[in-house]
Amino acid sequence: MNPILRDFPHEFETDRLLIRCPLPGDGVMVNEAIMESHEELKAWMPFAVNPPSVEQSEENVRRAHAKFLLREDLRLHMFRKSSGRFVGSTGLHRINWDVGRFEIGYWIRTAESGQGLVTEAVHGIVRWASDHLDAQRVEIRCDARNLKSRKVAERAGFHLEALLRHDEPDVQGLPSDTPVYVKLRLPNGEWGYPA
């Protein structure tokens, strides 16, 4: 099936989070979170090396919204259900619809880190991808030196399948190593990794 014809929910909830596709108008709150978290994000996220203007963030959000509708990339924004506060961004990237492969990416604003929200979001995304996107393989990749990101993958039960040496440039353009954490849909319908 042509991915653009796939219908699925554009939002879902976990215990503490509302997770939804980006919408026009989200740029102001996304920019606020990037600016608040600049020192932490700039070490790992190319978009944060040079802080964007509000207009640049809004343009980026609108492009992400369009890509979501085209089913090219499925960025998701995370909000606290209790307050409506934007806490960060996640989503499914590097999509191969033919085999049901997706990669989860994420970042969280500094004030919200350390509370298990990203791990909660990852669990929710795997369920959403399983229930609605016919996912068969979900990956988490990051810079090998990003220990917080690696811990999220481990806490969420992903298996370290490989360490790719000099696989991607880091934010300074230097070769960095990439761990590939994986969950597979097993024959029994559960998610894990074969022994």
C-alpha positions as CSV (number, residue, x, y, z in Angstrom):
1,M,0.0,0.0,0.0
2,N,1.2,3.5,-0.8
3,P,2.2,5.0,2.6
4,I,0.3,8.2,1.9
5,L,-3.0,6.1,1.9
6,R,-2.3,4.7,5.4
7,D,-4.8,5.9,8.0
8,F,-3.8,5.9,11.6
9,P,-4.3,8.0,14.7
10,H,-2.3,11.2,14.8
11,E,-2.2,11.2,18.6
12,F,-2.2,8.8,21.5
13,E,-1.7,8.9,25.3
14,T,0.6,7.2,27.9
15,D,0.1,7.5,31.6
16,R,1.5,11.1,31.8
17,L,1.8,12.2,28.2
18,L,-0.2,13.3,25.2
19,I,1.8,12.5,22.1
20,R,0.7,13.9,18.8
21,C,1.9,15.0,15.4
22,P,3.4,18.5,15.0
23,L,0.8,21.2,14.2
24,P,1.2,24.7,12.7
25,G,1.6,27.0,15.6
26,D,3.8,24.7,17.7
27,G,7.0,26.6,16.7
28,V,6.9,29.0,19.6
29,M,6.8,26.4,22.3
30,V,9.3,24.2,20.5
31,N,11.7,27.1,20.2
32,E,11.2,28.0,23.9
33,A,12.2,24.4,24.9
34,I,15.2,24.4,22.5
35,M,16.4,27.7,24.0
36,E,15.9,26.5,27.6
37,S,17.8,23.3,26.8
38,H,20.4,24.7,24.4
39,E,23.5,23.8,26.5
40,E,22.4,20.1,26.8
41,L,21.0,19.7,23.3
42,K,23.9,21.3,21.3
43,A,26.2,18.4,22.2
44,W,24.0,15.9,20.3
45,M,21.4,17.6,18.1
46,P,22.6,19.4,15.0
47,F,19.4,21.6,15.0
48,A,20.5,23.0,18.4
49,V,24.1,23.9,17.6
50,N,23.0,27.3,16.3
51,P,19.8,28.1,18.2
52,P,17.0,28.7,15.7
53,S,14.7,31.7,15.7
54,V,11.1,31.4,16.5
55,E,10.3,31.7,12.7
56,Q,12.8,28.9,11.9
57,S,11.3,26.7,14.5
58,E,7.8,27.3,13.1
59,E,9.0,26.6,9.6
60,N,10.6,23.4,10.8
61,V,7.3,22.3,12.6
62,R,5.3,23.0,9.4
63,R,7.7,20.9,7.3
64,A,7.4,18.1,9.9
65,H,3.6,18.4,9.8
66,A,3.7,18.0,6.0
67,K,6.1,15.0,6.1
68,F,3.8,13.4,8.7
69,L,0.8,13.8,6.3
70,L,2.9,12.4,3.5
71,R,4.0,9.5,5.7
72,E,7.7,10.3,5.0
73,D,8.7,11.0,8.6
74,L,6.5,10.7,11.7
75,R,7.7,13.4,14.2
76,L,5.7,13.5,17.4
77,H,5.5,16.2,20.1
78,M,5.1,15.3,23.7
79,F,3.0,17.2,26.2
80,R,2.3,16.7,29.9
81,K,-1.4,15.7,30.2
82,S,-1.6,17.4,33.6
83,S,-0.5,20.8,32.4
84,G,-0.4,20.8,28.6
85,R,3.3,21.8,28.7
86,F,5.4,20.8,25.7
87,V,8.2,18.6,27.1
88,G,10.0,17.5,24.0
89,S,10.0,15.8,20.6
90,T,10.2,12.2,19.5
91,G,8.9,10.2,16.6
92,L,9.6,7.5,14.0
93,H,12.2,8.2,11.4
94,R,14.2,6.4,8.7
95,I,11.0,4.5,7.8
96,N,10.9,1.5,5.5
97,W,7.2,0.8,5.1
98,D,7.9,-2.3,3.0
99,V,9.4,-4.2,5.9
100,G,7.9,-2.3,8.8
101,R,11.2,-0.8,10.1
102,F,11.2,2.5,12.1
103,E,13.8,4.4,14.1
104,I,12.7,6.2,17.3
105,G,14.4,9.5,18.0
106,Y,13.9,11.8,21.0
107,W,14.9,14.9,22.9
108,I,13.5,16.4,26.1
109,R,13.7,19.8,27.5
110,T,16.2,20.0,30.3
111,A,13.6,20.9,33.1
112,E,11.7,17.7,32.3
113,S,14.6,15.3,32.1
114,G,15.3,12.6,34.6
115,Q,11.7,11.8,35.2
116,G,11.3,8.8,32.9
117,L,9.1,10.6,30.4
118,V,11.2,9.6,27.4
119,T,11.2,6.0,28.4
120,E,7.4,6.2,28.9
121,A,7.1,7.8,25.4
122,V,9.2,5.1,23.8
123,H,7.0,2.3,25.3
124,G,4.0,4.2,23.9
125,I,5.5,4.7,20.5
126,V,6.3,0.9,20.2
127,R,2.7,0.1,21.1
128,W,1.3,2.7,18.6
129,A,3.6,1.5,15.8
130,S,2.7,-2.1,16.6
131,D,-1.1,-1.5,16.7
132,H,-1.4,0.9,13.8
133,L,1.7,0.9,11.5
134,D,2.4,-2.9,11.2
135,A,5.9,-2.3,12.7
136,Q,8.1,-5.3,12.7
137,R,11.4,-3.7,13.7
138,V,12.0,-0.6,15.8
139,E,15.5,0.8,16.3
140,I,17.0,3.4,18.6
141,R,20.3,4.9,17.3
142,C,22.4,7.6,18.9
143,D,26.0,8.8,19.3
144,A,27.8,6.2,21.4
145,R,28.9,8.9,23.9
146,N,25.3,10.0,24.6
147,L,24.9,7.9,27.7
148,K,21.5,9.3,28.7
149,S,20.1,8.3,25.3
150,R,21.6,4.9,25.5
151,K,20.1,4.4,29.0
152,V,16.6,5.2,27.6
153,A,17.0,2.4,25.0
154,E,18.2,0.0,27.7
155,R,15.4,0.9,30.2
156,A,12.8,0.4,27.4
157,G,14.1,-3.2,26.8
158,F,15.9,-2.7,23.5
159,H,18.7,-5.1,22.6
160,L,22.1,-3.7,21.6
161,E,22.4,-5.4,18.1
162,A,25.5,-3.6,16.8
163,L,28.0,-0.8,17.3
164,L,28.7,0.8,14.0
165,R,32.2,2.4,14.1
166,H,32.6,5.8,12.5
167,D,29.1,5.5,11.1
168,E,27.8,9.1,11.3
169,P,29.3,12.6,11.8
170,D,28.8,14.1,15.2
171,V,27.6,17.7,15.6
172,Q,31.1,18.9,14.9
173,G,31.4,16.8,11.7
174,L,33.8,14.3,13.2
175,P,33.2,10.5,12.8
176,S,31.3,9.0,15.7
177,D,30.2,5.5,16.6
178,T,26.5,4.5,16.6
179,P,25.0,1.9,18.8
180,V,21.9,0.2,17.2
181,Y,19.4,-0.9,19.8
182,V,16.5,-3.0,18.5
183,K,13.2,-4.5,19.3
184,L,11.5,-7.0,16.9
185,R,8.0,-8.2,16.7
186,L,8.4,-11.9,17.6
187,P,6.3,-14.8,16.1
188,N,4.1,-14.8,19.3
189,G,3.3,-11.1,18.7
190,E,5.3,-9.9,21.6
191,W,8.2,-7.4,21.3
192,G,11.8,-8.4,22.2
193,Y,14.8,-9.9,20.6
194,P,15.5,-13.6,19.7
195,A,17.9,-15.4,22.1
